[in-house]
Amino acid sequence: MSYKILALDMDGTTFKSLDDIVMENVEPINQAIKNGVKVVFVTGRPIHTKMNRLDLFNFDNDGALFAAFNGALIYDLKNNEAIDANPIDKETALKAFELLKLDEDFKEIELWAYTVDDKLSYINMPISQGKILKHEVNFFDYEPVVFDSTNMEMLDCHKILTMNTNMKYVNKLREIGLEVSWTEGSLAGEITKKGINKKYALEFLSKKFSIDKEEILAMGDGANDVPMFEFAGLSIAPANAHDEIKEKAKEVSEYTNLEGAVAKAINKYILGE
């Protein structure tokens, strides 16, 4: 099989978790691009952060796309413009914050909302009070704003992170019509508009470029990659992936993300080495 789209998760797959890229992956990715494969990062991350290290890649062709926020924002890197956007509307995003006031079991839950203004994120408590919020700060050159519904208007949000969360809150989010990707016991869950996930991103790319889903190779390690695996012709999980994703993968690599699982899969299935 000749693969025409290579869809790569970032954290825990191509990159270290919440950190820099695994450098072994850079050259094979660039070689795949050179060979005409459309390499697309399909990730929960935002686009405009230095941590993505997009400067390392030859993303200067018409197929240079980035699917951010689990597919809520699909971006043309060459022309520096959004080509598809499906944010959570501001009324529903506000409900996600207001739910926290309704139950004692929600008092320690932390939210980080990526608004459609790429210089503005809302959080529900000061960074100093949160257990996990501080980890997200590394992606930004600006300070998030503690949201107060008494004097602020919520904006539409590409994605909301729920950290230190629980199943009761996740179920409430689903009841108000939101998509939630979360594995019980994980530090964070990802909230998007209903129907917007990594599978949506691959369907969009498949239609845009008239590429059959069997010609898509996808790699990922977490719960938010499950929808993507359900669509791609070949799905590969690195050895460090969650059990849930390993069960959905057509193949589980013997290598972890830190051991260059992505590079080795590209060499085998795309470069034929």
N, C-alpha and C positions, 0 to 999 in steps of 0.2 A: 504494500500500500504506500502510495505517495501522499504525504501529509502536506496540506497547503496552508493550514493555520496551526500555529503552536500557541496554545493558551496557557499562560503561566501565572499561578498564584505567586505572591511575593513572600510574605512572612511565613517562615517555616518550610518554604519550598525552594524558591530561587534565592531567597535572602535568609539571613539569620533572623530569628524572631524579634520584631520591633527593632531591627538593627540593619547593618550594612549588608551588601550583597556578598554571596559566596563567590570569590573572584574566579574560581575555576569555571564558572558558568559563562563568563563574559565572552570569551573567544568563540565557543560553540554557538552561542546565540547570534553573534555577529556573522558567523559563517552561514548560519541558517538564513539570515536576512539576505546575505549576498547571493544565496542560492534561490532567492525568490519566495521563500516562505514568509508569510505574514505572522510575525511574532507579536503577540498582544499580551500585555500584563493585564490580567483580569483579577482585580484585587479589592480588598476593603479599604485600601489606603486612598488618601486624596492624591491629586495629580501634582500639585505645585508644592513639592517639598524636596529639599536637597537630598534627603535620605533615599529617594528613589533612584538616584544615580543615573538618570536617563542620559547624561552626557557620555556615558561609557559605550552607548550603543549607536549604531548607524541608522537611527530613525529619521531618515531624510527622504523617504519614498512615500508614494500615495497610499500605501497600506500601513503607515505608521500610526497605529491607534492605541489608546490606553482606555481600558474600561475600569473606571474608578468607582468607589463606594458600592462594590458588588453589582456593578452594572447600572447604577442609577445615573451615572454621567459617562458618556462615551465621547472621547475626545480625539480630534485629529491633531497629532503632534506636529506634523509638517506645516499645516496651515494655522495652527494655534487657535482652534475653535471647537466648540462643542457641536457635535453632530446629532446627539440624542440626549435628552435629559428627562428624568422621571422622578422629581423630588416628592417627598412627603409634603402634603399641603400644610400650611401653617396652623390651621385649626386642629388637625389631627396630631401634629407635632406638639402643640400646646397640651392636648389631652394626655400625651405620654408623660409630660412633666407634672400635670395636675394629679394624675393617678397616685403619685408618690405620697400625696397628702392624705390619702384615704385609708391607709392600712399601716398599722404599727410594724408589720413585717417588711415594709418597704423603706423604712427610715434610713437604712445604711446603703441603699442602692445609689450608685453614682451614674449620672448621665452626661454624655458629651454629644452635643448636636452639631453636626457640620452643616451650617446654613448655606444657602445659595450664594451668599457673599463670601468669596474664598479667603477673606481676611477677618471673618467673624465666626467664632464658635461659641455656643452657649453651654454652660455646665450648671449643675443644680446645687453645687456647694463649692466653697473655696478649695483650691488645690490642696492646701495644707490640711484640710479636714478629711480628704479622701484617702483611700488605701491604694487605689489603682490609677486615678486620674493623672498623677504625676508622670506616668509612663508615656502617656499620649502627648505630653508637652514637647517631647523630643522632635516631633514632626514639624513644629511651627516656629516662626520668627516673631510671633505675636502672642499676647496673653488672651486666653479665653475669658468670656464675660459670664459672671454668675447671673443667671436669668431670674428676674423678678417680675411676675406677671402684673404687679400693681403699677409699674411705671415703664414697662418695656413691651414692645409688640414682637411676638414670635415671627420669624421668617420661615418660608418654606425651607425644608432641610433635605439635603441629598441623603443623609444617613444619620442615625442616632446610635451611639454605642451605649449599651447598658452593662455596667460593671458591678461586680460584687452583687450580682442579681440572684433571683430565685424563680422557680417554676410558676409560682402564683402570679408574680408580676408579668412574666412572659405570657402566661395565658390571658391576662387582662389586656395586654397589648394586642394579642391576636383577636380578642373579642371586639376591639375598636377598629379592626380591619387592617392591621399592619403585618408585614412579613417579618418574622424573627428567626434568625439563624443562631442557635445556641445549643450547646451540649451541656447537660447538667454536670456541674463540677468545674466547668471552664470559667476562667476569670472574666470573660466578656462575651456578650452576645451582640449581634448586629441587626439593626432594625431598618427596614426599608419600606417603601410603598408596596402594597400588596401586588404580587406578581413580578416584582423586580428583584432579580437575583442573577447569579452568574450564568444560569441557563438562558435567561433572557438575553444577556450580553452575547452569548455564542449564537443564539438564533438570529439576532440582529446582524452580526458579522457574516453569518452564513448567507443570509438573504442579500446583504449589501454587495458581497463579492461573488455571489452565485457559486458558492462552494458547498458541496454536500457535507452533511455532518460526519459521514464516515471518513472524510478527509481532514478531520480535526483531531489533534492530539492535545490532551489537557493534562496538566499536572497540578496537584494541590494536596494539602495536608489536613484541612479542618472542615468543620461542619458546613461552613458557607460554600465549600467546594462540591458538596453532594449534588446540587442541581446541575452544575456544570458537567459532572461525571455522568449524569443520566442522559446527556445530550451528545457528548463527544464520541467519536468513533473509537478512539483508544484513550483510556484514562489510566494514569499511573500515579500511585501514591508513594512518596518516599518512605523509608523504613521508620521514620519518626512520626508518621501521621497518626491521628487518632484512630482508634479501632473502628469507629463508625465509617470513616472515609475509606479505610482499608477494605471493609466489606463491600463497598460500592465500586471500588476500583477494579478494572479488568486486569491490572497488574500491580503488584507491590514490589517496589525496588528493594534490592538487598542493601542499598546505600541510603544514608540519611541525607537531609539537606546539607549538612555541614561537610559531608563526604562527596558532594557534587552529584547528587542524584539526577539533577536536571541536565548537567553536562553529559553524563553517561547515557541518559535516555536520548538526547539529541544526537550524540555520536552514533548510537545504534539504529535509531528509527528514521532519522532525517539525513544524516551525513553518510550513513552506510559504512561506518568504520568498525 
